[in-house]
Amino acid sequence: MKKIIVFLGIVLVFLVGYTGFNWLRQGEVKKVKKQPLVKPSSELATTELNLITLYDNYQSDPNLETGHGFSCLAKSKDQTILFDTGADSLTLLSNMEKLGINPQEIDIIVLSHIHSDHVDGLWGLLEKNKDVKVYLPASFPDSFREKIKSYGANYQDVKSSIQIKEGIYSTGELGTFIKEQALVVKTEKGLVVLTGCAHPGVVSMVRKAKEVGGDKIHLVMGGFHLGGTPDSEIEEIIKDLKQLGVDKVAPCHCSGDRARQLFQIRFGENYFENGVGKEINL
């Protein structure tokens, strides 16, 4: 009799767990439907794109300050987008001033993920320019949204892939424990993909960017999160990126010294030594 009761108890737990799982899954699907997958457009965001690394661990311009974090300005004729804001606004704004970049020129801010070395520079920037729209992963806490509103700025939650402007996309939230989005810009040379830390895996993020942008990958730039990764794994990642058609790379921030060395060897002249102050003109 006891065995029967135990068996029935196990069955009941399984059914409740299964039902609960499907309920959660249905709720998750409903959330995704609010932002359907974008259809790749043939329209380019720009024929010219200027990329400037404003905040990074590595240094390209000795006149600028380094810091553990990442921020990159993507500037075209029509839009100026800031991707991530580094770990503090003091360093970010100082580097911008030295480079002659006015914070009020920024139209859009895209935040890759919640980690402080990518978002904490936001607040000082909003003090200089509240007339921006901040695109942040939907997984960010409500307190973050409330703080954005307290500065008088607007925000947009991003769950699945969206078109921000013509030819400019977000991959949407990727990953499991750490949710992260990448920025995708469609140029006449192909797609430019900006990653903050690539916690979901740089290959997965590039693959999604290619699907969203519907074009070849010209450049992948940002943190690749490969510090301490064995050479064999880095070599596999490089191989996968080449198979995806990646033309050029500019790893920095959390990519790791050894990974940067291997990328430089494998990509040769198509490798950019990235760091704060590095400017890439497309």
N, C-alpha and C positions, 0 to 999 in steps of 0.2 A: 504493500500500500504506500509506504514511504517513497519507494522508487517511482511510483506512478505520479505522486504529488510533485516530486522533484522534477520529473520529466515535463509535466504540464507547466510547471513554473518556468522552465527553460524556454518552452515554446512560447509562453506568454511574453517573456522578456524580448524574445526575438521579434515577435509580431509588433510589439510596441516600438522597439528600436527601428524596425523597418519602416513602419508608418511614419515615425518622427523624421527619419532620414528623408523620405519622399516629400514630406510636408516642407522641410527646409529646402529641399532641392527645387520644389515648385516655386517657393518664394524667391529663390535666387534667380530662377529663369524669368520670373515676372520683372525683376529689377533690370535684368539685361535687356528685355524687350523695350524698355523706355528709351534706350539708345541703340537702335538697330545698327548692324554692321554697315559702314559706309561703302559706297561703290566707288572704286578708283576713278578719278576724273582725268581726262586728257589734258586739262588745263594746268599750266605750270604756275607755281606760286611766284616765280621770278626767273628772269633770264640771268640775273646777277645776284649773288649771295655772298655776304661778307660775314665770316665767323671770327669772333674774338673771345678767347678764353680770359675771363675776368677774375676768376678765383680758382686756385688749384694748389696742390702740394708741390708740384714741380714748377720751376721758373724758366720762362723763356726770355722775358724782359727783366734785366737786373734792376731796373728802376721801380719795379712793382713788388708788392708784398705777397708772400706766399701764405697759405693756410690750409689746414686739412679740410677739404671740401671741394665743391665744384660749382662753377657758374659759367655760362657761355652766352654771348650775345649773338643772335642771328638777325642780320639786318639786310633788308632788300629795299627797293625803291619805295615800296608801299607800306611795309610793315617792319616794326622793330620788336623782336621777341626776345625776352630774357628767359633762358632755360636754367632753372635752379638759381639759388641766391647765395650759395656758400654758407659758412658757419657764423659769420658776423657781418653786420652792415658797415662797421667802421672800415674794415679792410676792403670790402666790396666797393663802397663809395669812394674811398681813397684811390683805388686803382682806376675807377671810372673817371675820376677827375683828372688824374695824370694822363689818361688816354684821350681826354677831351670829349668824353661821352656824358651828355646831359641826361639825368634820370627821367626828366619829363619827356624825353623822346620815346620812351618805352611805351608800347601800346598793349602788349600782352605779356603775362608772366606764366610760364608753365613749370610746375613743380613735379619732379619725378617720383619722389617718395618721401615719407615722413621723417626720415633721419635728420637730425639737427644740422649736420654739416652740409645739408642741401636746402634747408628752409629758414634757418635762423637769421639770414641776412635780409629777409623779406621786410621786417618791420621798419627798419631805418629807411628802406627804399620807399615804402608806402608813405612815410612822413614827407618825402620829397615829391612823390607823385601818387596821388590817390585815384587818378583817372585811368586806371588800368583794369583789366579783367584777369583774374587769377584762375588758371585751370589746375585743379588739384584732384588727385584720386579720390573716389567716393569713400574709400576706407578711412580717410582722415577723420579725426575726432571732431565733434560739433564745436568744441571749444576753439578749435583753429578757425572755423568759419566765422564764429562770433567775433574773434579778434580781427579778422580781415574786415568785417563790417564796421567794427569800431573805428577803423581808420577812414571809413567812407568809401572803400573800394568794393568792387563787385567780384563775385566768384562763380565758377561753373564746376560742378561735380562731374567727374569722368569715370564711368564704369566700363563700358565697352568702347570700341574704336569710334572716333568722331572726326568730322572735318571741322577744323577751327576756322580756317579761311580757305579760299580757293587754293588748292594745291598744298595746304598745310594740315597735317593730321596728328592725332594722338593714336597710339596703338591701343589705348584703353589699358585698364589695369591687367597686369600679367603677374603670375606667381601665386604662391599660396600663403606662406606665413608673412612675407614682406611683399606687399602689393606695390607695383611700380609701373609707370608709363614711360614710353619713349616718344620723342618728338620726331616727326617725319616731314621733310620739306621736299617738294617735287621741283627739280630744276631741269634745265635742258640737258644736263650731263647725267641725270639720273637722280635717285633719291639720296638725300642727306639724312642720316639717322643720328640723333643725339641721345645718349644714354647717361643716366646719373651714376648708378652703381652697377646696373645690370644684374641685380640680385636674382631675377628669374632665369638668368643664363643669357649671355650675350647672343648666342646662336639663336635661341628661341625668340628673343626680342627682334633680331634682324629678320628672321623668317616672318614674323608677324608684320613687321614694317613693310616688307616686300609685298605681302598679301594686301595690306591696307592701301599702299601707294600705287600698286599695280605697275611697277617699273623696276628696272635694274637698280642695284645699290651702288652709288658712286662713292660715298664716304660714310664711315661709321666713326663717330667721335665721342669721347667721354670716358667714364669709368667702366672698366670691363670686369672688375671684381675677381682678379686672378692672383692676387698676392698670396704666396705660399703654395700655389698649385703646382703639382709635379710637371716636369717638362713634357712628359708623354701626353698628359691631358691637354696642355696648352697647344701642343702640336696637332692634336685631334680637333681642337676648336678652330685653329687656323685653317686646317683642311676643310672643315665644314663651312667656314665663312667664304673660302675661295669657291667651294662648290655652289654656294648661294650667289656667286657672282660679285662679291664685294671687290671693288676696284682699289680703294684707298682706305687707310685706317689712321686714326690719331688717338691712341689710348693715353689716358692720364689718370690722375686721382688715385683710385684704388686698384688700378690694373696690375701693379707690382713691377719692380725693376726687371726681374727675369723675363716676365711676359713681354715687356716692352722690347727687350733685347731680341727675343725670338720673333716677334712681329716685325721688327726692323730687318732681321735676316731674311725672313720669308717674303716680305712685301717690297723690300728694296727701296727704289725711288718712290714708291707709292706709300711709303710710311712717313708720317709727319711726327717730328719730335715735339709733342704737345706740352704745354705748361702755361702758367699765367702770363698773359701778354702775347701769346701766339695768335697770329692773324692768318686766316686762310681765305683767299679770295677765289670764288668760283665764277 
